[in-house]
Every structure is written in structure tokens, then in C-alpha cells.
Amino acid sequence: MNDENQSYESPTSCVWPLVTLLAALLIVNLVQLISIVKERQAVAQTTTSAAQAIGRYKTVSDKLENLAKDLMRLSLTNNEAKEIVTQFNIQMNQPGAPAAPVKK
């Protein structure tokens, strides 16, 4: 009868390894969650930055297009404007036509 009592382990001796394992898993998942939140914030910031850059590109592109149109109109009556248009090979594309390649 003494042998039976000695081989029996108390249930609390099995609890601590399980608690340790669960705590380790909790810490690993918490670190992963923090990493995911930081990545999401970085993606949101990059998206915002890209949207702002696209807005600035459109503004500059529109202003440059208007400037080129004005220069083309002015080149019909002004020799200096005509020289600039000729020197820099400024051309206006027809709407819907593919853009001409830029030569350097």
C-alpha cells in the first residue's frame, strides 16, 4: 500500500509546467500582435504619404501642361517662344494618343 501512495503525484505538480507553457505562448502571441499593429500603422502612413505625393504630382503635371500650352500658343506670334519650343522639342499630343518617347 505504501508503494501506491508513493507513485501517486499531486495534481498541482502538473499545473506549473502547463502554466509556464501557456504564459510563453501568451507572450509570443502578444509580441506578434504588437508587430502586426506596428506594420498596420506603417502601411497606413505609407498609403497617406503616397496619396499626398499623387496629389502633388497631379498639381505639378497640370501646371506644366498649362504652361506648355501657353508656350505653344505664344510660339505662333513670338520668335523667342518659337525658339524655345524648337530647342526643347515641345509637342502637344492629341487627346487619346499615346505619349511620344522623351529623347535626351
WOZI-V715476 format. One record per backbone hydrogen bond with DSSP energy under -0.5 kcal/mol. NH is the residue of the N-H (numbers start at 1). CO is the residue of the C=O. Records with the same first field share a line. If there is no record, write none. Layout:
NH = CO / CO
This chain:
5 = 1
6 = 2
7 = 3
8 = 4
13 = 10
14 = 11
15 = 11
16 = 12
18 = 14
19 = 15
20 = 16
21 = 17
22 = 18
23 = 19
24 = 20
25 = 21
26 = 22
27 = 23
28 = 24
29 = 25
30 = 26
31 = 27
32 = 28
33 = 29
34 = 30
35 = 31
36 = 32
37 = 33
38 = 34
39 = 35
40 = 36
41 = 37
42 = 38
43 = 39
44 = 40
45 = 41
46 = 42
47 = 43
48 = 44
49 = 45
50 = 46
51 = 47
52 = 48
53 = 49
54 = 50
55 = 51
56 = 52
57 = 53
58 = 54
59 = 55
60 = 56
61 = 57
62 = 58
63 = 59
64 = 60
65 = 61
66 = 62
67 = 63
68 = 64
69 = 65
70 = 66
71 = 67
72 = 68
73 = 69
74 = 70
75 = 71
76 = 72 / 73
77 = 74
78 = 74
82 = 78
83 = 79
84 = 80
85 = 81
86 = 82
87 = 83
88 = 84
89 = 86
90 = 85
93 = 91
97 = 94
